[in-house]
Amino acid sequence: MQIIIPMAGKGKRMRPHTLTTAKPLIPVGGKPIVQRLVEDITKVCGEKVQEIAFIIAPDMGSEIEQNLIKVAETQGAKGTIHYQKEALGTAHAIMCAKDSLKGKTVVAFADTLFKADFVMDTNQEGVIWVQKINDPKQFGVVKLNKDNVITDFIEKPQQFVSDLAIIGIYYFKDGENLKKELQYLLDNKIMEKGEYQLTNALENMKQKGLKFTPGQVTEWLDCGNKDATVYTNQRVLEFDKNKQELVSKNISSTNSVIIPPCYIGEGVEIINSIIGPHASIGANSKITNSVISNSIIQTETKISNTCLANSMVGIGAEVKGITKDLSISDYTQIIV
């Protein structure tokens, strides 16, 4: 089994946090989004994963590349790094790792997490993971026939045709066949709005008789913007069965209360404060005279005399005297 993870996008909807950190590397529940995605896919694959191919922007840096390799190795897989130099669409992104498209392959775009209670049937020709949603107008959706086979792919339908949204995770029994169909798009410059789209390849494969079936997840967690990511952090903390282990034993807590579920990293110092529920506090942060709930606070932060909810605070930031919904990037200071 191969896993392909395109993650070269700029994450504009997550700014200012993605000005200094790639969106898939932003932590939720103390782990980068992409790490949680890899762990969750590995659980439902039902087979050993041989390789995890990460498709990144060339300027992410060697430290990030090394961390991604380690993520793959924690799952007993080989990690490989591939570069997408231009933002030319989903099909183009996948083809940046074309040498890894072989055999059974999962393609997963790294801005989504999920909860599922199934083991994937790898004997299927293709599986497209979906979730029922109330308003499908902003998503690609699929239609099914009576045999539970996908008959149509519809991008952002303005009139109701289906409530089964594509969540961005796909399984292909034959990776080489996927590569051939994607190469056809590139060779013939088949584009939509200036980009090569995976959905065009899926449609071509379907027209040639390949059967796609839905893999329906029980919960789909988006990490596309700040509010969605904070909510995803909340749900991830609730999912974790070992909630006590989310709080490091190597923290200092003085005259403070921690309301679970929370993630609190190594070396955190908490003084006269209330933390939680649903707060993630990165390592080596210091929280004084503050109340923090339903928020993601990254490493090395200093927060004092502050009340935060539904907030994201970047690495090394300093906040003092604030009571509001906050979203600030790395090394920012807000002192009142």
C-alpha positions as a Python dict, from the first residue, in 0.01 Angstrom:
ca = {
    (1, 'M'): (0, 0, 0),
    (2, 'Q'): (120, 348, -93),
    (3, 'I'): (-11, 674, 57),
    (4, 'I'): (24, 997, -143),
    (5, 'I'): (-18, 1324, 49),
    (6, 'P'): (-28, 1645, -158),
    (7, 'M'): (45, 1935, 80),
    (8, 'A'): (212, 2207, -125),
    (9, 'G'): (-75, 2457, -103),
    (10, 'K'): (-25, 2801, 52),
    (11, 'G'): (-317, 2772, 295),
    (12, 'K'): (-441, 3127, 231),
    (13, 'R'): (-760, 3078, 433),
    (14, 'M'): (-549, 2992, 738),
    (15, 'R'): (-343, 3310, 736),
    (16, 'P'): (-168, 3449, 934),
    (17, 'H'): (-71, 3105, 1070),
    (18, 'T'): (41, 2973, 732),
    (19, 'L'): (273, 3266, 668),
    (20, 'T'): (539, 3084, 871),
    (21, 'T'): (407, 2725, 895),
    (22, 'A'): (264, 2496, 628),
    (23, 'K'): (-104, 2432, 707),
    (24, 'P'): (-68, 2052, 740),
    (25, 'L'): (200, 2107, 1007),
    (26, 'I'): (-24, 2314, 1235),
    (27, 'P'): (-90, 2107, 1549),
    (28, 'V'): (-430, 1988, 1666),
    (29, 'G'): (-439, 1801, 1995),
    (30, 'G'): (-61, 1829, 2011),
    (31, 'K'): (14, 1663, 1675),
    (32, 'P'): (52, 1813, 1327),
    (33, 'I'): (-258, 1772, 1109),
    (34, 'V'): (-66, 1563, 856),
    (35, 'Q'): (60, 1325, 1125),
    (36, 'R'): (-292, 1261, 1250),
    (37, 'L'): (-410, 1210, 891),
    (38, 'V'): (-141, 951, 824),
    (39, 'E'): (-214, 767, 1149),
    (40, 'D'): (-588, 757, 1078),
    (41, 'I'): (-547, 632, 721),
    (42, 'T'): (-303, 365, 830),
    (43, 'K'): (-558, 235, 1082),
    (44, 'V'): (-831, 186, 824),
    (45, 'C'): (-614, 55, 538),
    (46, 'G'): (-610, -299, 675),
    (47, 'E'): (-274, -360, 502),
    (48, 'K'): (86, -267, 567),
    (49, 'V'): (180, 72, 425),
    (50, 'Q'): (508, 50, 234),
    (51, 'E'): (559, 415, 142),
    (52, 'I'): (419, 756, 229),
    (53, 'A'): (497, 1018, -36),
    (54, 'F'): (468, 1383, 71),
    (55, 'I'): (428, 1644, -204),
    (56, 'I'): (546, 1979, -73),
    (57, 'A'): (653, 2324, -190),
    (58, 'P'): (1029, 2344, -258),
    (59, 'D'): (1081, 2614, 4),
    (60, 'M'): (949, 2427, 309),
    (61, 'G'): (1303, 2348, 423),
    (62, 'S'): (1506, 2046, 528),
    (63, 'E'): (1381, 2042, 888),
    (64, 'I'): (1021, 2000, 775),
    (65, 'E'): (1124, 1733, 526),
    (66, 'Q'): (1303, 1539, 799),
    (67, 'N'): (1000, 1564, 1026),
    (68, 'L'): (775, 1428, 751),
    (69, 'I'): (1011, 1134, 698),
    (70, 'K'): (985, 1061, 1072),
    (71, 'V'): (604, 1071, 1051),
    (72, 'A'): (618, 797, 787),
    (73, 'E'): (867, 593, 987),
    (74, 'T'): (639, 596, 1294),
    (75, 'Q'): (393, 399, 1079),
    (76, 'G'): (659, 151, 967),
    (77, 'A'): (671, 303, 619),
    (78, 'K'): (934, 463, 400),
    (79, 'G'): (889, 839, 366),
    (80, 'T'): (968, 1017, 39),
    (81, 'I'): (964, 1387, -47),
    (82, 'H'): (847, 1530, -381),
    (83, 'Y'): (812, 1892, -493),
    (84, 'Q'): (531, 2080, -664),
    (85, 'K'): (692, 2395, -802),
    (86, 'E'): (371, 2544, -947),
    (87, 'A'): (13, 2538, -819),
    (88, 'L'): (-142, 2367, -1121),
    (89, 'G'): (-418, 2167, -960),
    (90, 'T'): (-484, 1841, -782),
    (91, 'A'): (-396, 1611, -1074),
    (92, 'H'): (-68, 1793, -1129),
    (93, 'A'): (15, 1771, -757),
    (94, 'I'): (-34, 1394, -747),
    (95, 'M'): (183, 1349, -1057),
    (96, 'C'): (471, 1521, -880),
    (97, 'A'): (503, 1185, -699),
    (98, 'K'): (439, 975, -1011),
    (99, 'D'): (715, 726, -927),
    (100, 'S'): (518, 635, -613),
    (101, 'L'): (194, 563, -803),
    (102, 'K'): (210, 185, -809),
    (103, 'G'): (-7, -93, -677),
    (104, 'K'): (-268, -16, -413),
    (105, 'T'): (-266, 358, -350),
    (106, 'V'): (-443, 604, -121),
    (107, 'V'): (-440, 972, -215),
    (108, 'A'): (-522, 1203, 78),
    (109, 'F'): (-518, 1582, 69),
    (110, 'A'): (-370, 1712, 392),
    (111, 'D'): (-629, 1962, 511),
    (112, 'T'): (-886, 1717, 641),
    (113, 'L'): (-921, 1472, 927),
    (114, 'F'): (-1189, 1213, 984),
    (115, 'K'): (-1334, 952, 1212),
    (116, 'A'): (-1426, 614, 1066),
    (117, 'D'): (-1530, 277, 1201),
    (118, 'F'): (-1460, 66, 891),
    (119, 'V'): (-1162, -120, 749),
    (120, 'M'): (-1120, -38, 382),
    (121, 'D'): (-1200, -312, 131),
    (122, 'T'): (-885, -306, -80),
    (123, 'N'): (-1038, -550, -328),
    (124, 'Q'): (-1257, -268, -459),
    (125, 'E'): (-1133, -104, -780),
    (126, 'G'): (-1169, 242, -629),
    (127, 'V'): (-1309, 401, -313),
    (128, 'I'): (-1395, 768, -271),
    (129, 'W'): (-1444, 873, 91),
    (130, 'V'): (-1756, 1080, 152),
    (131, 'Q'): (-1961, 1233, 430),
    (132, 'K'): (-2323, 1343, 440),
    (133, 'I'): (-2353, 1718, 486),
    (134, 'N'): (-2644, 1958, 517),
    (135, 'D'): (-2530, 2212, 256),
    (136, 'P'): (-2330, 2057, -30),
    (137, 'K'): (-2310, 2371, -245),
    (138, 'Q'): (-1944, 2438, -163),
    (139, 'F'): (-1821, 2082, -218),
    (140, 'G'): (-1782, 1817, -481),
    (141, 'V'): (-2045, 1546, -436),
    (142, 'V'): (-2120, 1200, -572),
    (143, 'K'): (-2439, 1026, -681),
    (144, 'L'): (-2493, 652, -627),
    (145, 'N'): (-2699, 387, -804),
    (146, 'K'): (-2899, 112, -636),
    (147, 'D'): (-2585, -106, -618),
    (148, 'N'): (-2397, 158, -415),
    (149, 'V'): (-2170, 239, -710),
    (150, 'I'): (-2083, 601, -790),
    (151, 'T'): (-2248, 720, -1110),
    (152, 'D'): (-2167, 1092, -1112),
    (153, 'F'): (-1921, 1347, -978),
    (154, 'I'): (-2069, 1696, -943),
    (155, 'E'): (-1857, 1994, -841),
    (156, 'K'): (-2031, 2247, -612),
    (157, 'P'): (-2391, 2185, -723),
    (158, 'Q'): (-2615, 2489, -676),
    (159, 'Q'): (-2926, 2272, -702),
    (160, 'F'): (-2956, 1964, -481),
    (161, 'V'): (-2833, 1644, -647),
    (162, 'S'): (-2667, 1467, -353),
    (163, 'D'): (-2561, 1529, 7),
    (164, 'L'): (-2256, 1299, -11),
    (165, 'A'): (-1955, 1532, -14),
    (166, 'I'): (-1611, 1414, -128),
    (167, 'I'): (-1375, 1468, 167),
    (168, 'G'): (-1047, 1448, -26),
    (169, 'I'): (-937, 1087, 37),
    (170, 'Y'): (-931, 831, -246),
    (171, 'Y'): (-829, 467, -286),
    (172, 'F'): (-713, 313, -613),
    (173, 'K'): (-641, -56, -649),
    (174, 'D'): (-416, 15, -948),
    (175, 'G'): (-185, 311, -896),
    (176, 'E'): (-31, 268, -1239),
    (177, 'N'): (-371, 313, -1401),
    (178, 'L'): (-425, 633, -1205),
    (179, 'K'): (-86, 759, -1322),
    (180, 'K'): (-178, 684, -1684),
    (181, 'E'): (-504, 878, -1660),
    (182, 'L'): (-337, 1175, -1491),
    (183, 'Q'): (-61, 1178, -1752),
    (184, 'Y'): (-328, 1189, -2023),
    (185, 'L'): (-464, 1511, -1874),
    (186, 'L'): (-119, 1669, -1865),
    (187, 'D'): (-21, 1555, -2214),
    (188, 'N'): (-342, 1689, -2366),
    (189, 'K'): (-358, 2003, -2151),
    (190, 'I'): (-705, 1917, -2024),
    (191, 'M'): (-758, 2189, -1764),
    (192, 'E'): (-1037, 2363, -1575),
    (193, 'K'): (-983, 2725, -1472),
    (194, 'G'): (-615, 2690, -1550),
    (195, 'E'): (-558, 2374, -1341),
    (196, 'Y'): (-540, 1998, -1391),
    (197, 'Q'): (-814, 1836, -1182),
    (198, 'L'): (-826, 1487, -1034),
    (199, 'T'): (-1203, 1475, -1090),
    (200, 'N'): (-1147, 1475, -1468),
    (201, 'A'): (-931, 1164, -1435),
    (202, 'L'): (-1192, 1001, -1212),
    (203, 'E'): (-1461, 1069, -1472),
    (204, 'N'): (-1245, 919, -1749),
    (205, 'M'): (-1178, 609, -1540),
    (206, 'K'): (-1549, 571, -1465),
    (207, 'Q'): (-1637, 604, -1834),
    (208, 'K'): (-1395, 320, -1907),
    (209, 'G'): (-1580, 92, -1665),
    (210, 'L'): (-1386, 133, -1340),
    (211, 'K'): (-1626, 108, -1045),
    (212, 'F'): (-1593, 355, -761),
    (213, 'T'): (-1773, 288, -434),
    (214, 'P'): (-1817, 527, -139),
    (215, 'G'): (-1628, 492, 188),
    (216, 'Q'): (-1853, 678, 429),
    (217, 'V'): (-1684, 824, 738),
    (218, 'T'): (-1869, 893, 1062),
    (219, 'E'): (-1721, 1242, 1101),
    (220, 'W'): (-1534, 1475, 868),
    (221, 'L'): (-1316, 1741, 1027),
    (222, 'D'): (-1206, 2034, 814),
    (223, 'C'): (-887, 2230, 881),
    (224, 'G'): (-944, 2494, 615),
    (225, 'N'): (-965, 2804, 835),
    (226, 'K'): (-911, 2915, 1193),
    (227, 'D'): (-1258, 2844, 1329),
    (228, 'A'): (-1275, 2503, 1161),
    (229, 'T'): (-930, 2407, 1292),
    (230, 'V'): (-1018, 2510, 1649),
    (231, 'Y'): (-1332, 2295, 1625),
    (232, 'T'): (-1127, 2006, 1488),
    (233, 'N'): (-892, 2043, 1785),
    (234, 'Q'): (-1195, 2015, 2014),
    (235, 'R'): (-1319, 1698, 1847),
    (236, 'V'): (-974, 1536, 1838),
    (237, 'L'): (-934, 1592, 2212),
    (238, 'E'): (-1276, 1434, 2269),
    (239, 'F'): (-1190, 1133, 2052),
    (240, 'D'): (-870, 1047, 2235),
    (241, 'K'): (-929, 749, 2461),
    (242, 'N'): (-623, 823, 2675),
    (243, 'K'): (-718, 1174, 2785),
    (244, 'Q'): (-498, 1162, 3093),
    (245, 'E'): (-191, 1101, 2876),
    (246, 'L'): (-257, 1423, 2682),
    (247, 'V'): (-127, 1625, 2977),
    (248, 'S'): (249, 1593, 3016),
    (249, 'K'): (383, 1487, 3353),
    (250, 'N'): (657, 1744, 3309),
    (251, 'I'): (453, 2060, 3369),
    (252, 'S'): (437, 2311, 3653),
    (253, 'S'): (91, 2403, 3777),
    (254, 'T'): (48, 2651, 4065),
    (255, 'N'): (-294, 2745, 4203),
    (256, 'S'): (-448, 2645, 3868),
    (257, 'V'): (-723, 2422, 3731),
    (258, 'I'): (-706, 2204, 3419),
    (259, 'I'): (-1048, 2105, 3284),
    (260, 'P'): (-1022, 1805, 3050),
    (261, 'P'): (-998, 1725, 2773),
    (262, 'C'): (-682, 1927, 2715),
    (263, 'Y'): (-342, 1873, 2557),
    (264, 'I'): (-55, 2027, 2755),
    (265, 'G'): (299, 1980, 2629),
    (266, 'E'): (634, 1935, 2800),
    (267, 'G'): (770, 2217, 3014),
    (268, 'V'): (450, 2423, 3030),
    (269, 'E'): (418, 2653, 3333),
    (270, 'I'): (67, 2745, 3454),
    (271, 'I'): (15, 2998, 3733),
    (272, 'N'): (-319, 3120, 3876),
    (273, 'S'): (-502, 3010, 3563),
    (274, 'I'): (-784, 2796, 3430),
    (275, 'I'): (-706, 2581, 3126),
    (276, 'G'): (-977, 2401, 2932),
    (277, 'P'): (-1185, 2242, 2828),
    (278, 'H'): (-1064, 2180, 2471),
    (279, 'A'): (-738, 2373, 2501),
    (280, 'S'): (-410, 2263, 2344),
    (281, 'I'): (-102, 2427, 2496),
    (282, 'G'): (231, 2375, 2318),
    (283, 'A'): (556, 2287, 2493),
    (284, 'N'): (749, 2540, 2699),
    (285, 'S'): (466, 2793, 2714),
    (286, 'K'): (390, 3004, 3021),
    (287, 'I'): (31, 3091, 3119),
    (288, 'T'): (-25, 3335, 3407),
    (289, 'N'): (-347, 3481, 3552),
    (290, 'S'): (-544, 3366, 3248),
    (291, 'V'): (-840, 3161, 3131),
    (292, 'I'): (-798, 2962, 2810),
    (293, 'S'): (-1060, 2732, 2657),
    (294, 'N'): (-1134, 2587, 2313),
    (295, 'S'): (-808, 2721, 2171),
    (296, 'I'): (-479, 2616, 2012),
    (297, 'I'): (-175, 2776, 2175),
    (298, 'Q'): (151, 2678, 2007),
    (299, 'T'): (495, 2630, 2162),
    (300, 'E'): (706, 2887, 2348),
    (301, 'T'): (417, 3130, 2404),
    (302, 'K'): (369, 3369, 2696),
    (303, 'I'): (13, 3455, 2795),
    (304, 'S'): (-81, 3663, 3098),
    (305, 'N'): (-388, 3848, 3231),
    (306, 'T'): (-579, 3719, 2932),
    (307, 'C'): (-906, 3537, 2859),
    (308, 'L'): (-911, 3344, 2530),
    (309, 'A'): (-1170, 3122, 2363),
    (310, 'N'): (-1201, 3001, 2002),
    (311, 'S'): (-847, 3127, 1945),
    (312, 'M'): (-519, 3034, 1777),
    (313, 'V'): (-188, 3174, 1898),
    (314, 'G'): (133, 3109, 1705),
    (315, 'I'): (479, 2991, 1812),
    (316, 'G'): (667, 3228, 2042),
    (317, 'A'): (385, 3482, 2060),
    (318, 'E'): (324, 3700, 2365),
    (319, 'V'): (-25, 3810, 2472),
    (320, 'K'): (-110, 4025, 2774),
    (321, 'G'): (-432, 4191, 2888),
    (322, 'I'): (-665, 4064, 2613),
    (323, 'T'): (-1018, 3925, 2636),
    (324, 'K'): (-1136, 3820, 2291),
    (325, 'D'): (-1143, 3564, 2011),
    (326, 'L'): (-785, 3588, 1885),
    (327, 'S'): (-591, 3468, 1581),
    (328, 'I'): (-225, 3572, 1571),
    (329, 'S'): (81, 3431, 1399),
    (330, 'D'): (424, 3327, 1524),
    (331, 'Y'): (633, 3573, 1729),
    (332, 'T'): (355, 3834, 1747),
    (333, 'Q'): (320, 4055, 2054),
    (334, 'I'): (-8, 4198, 2178),
    (335, 'I'): (36, 4374, 2510),
    (336, 'V'): (-234, 4596, 2657),
}
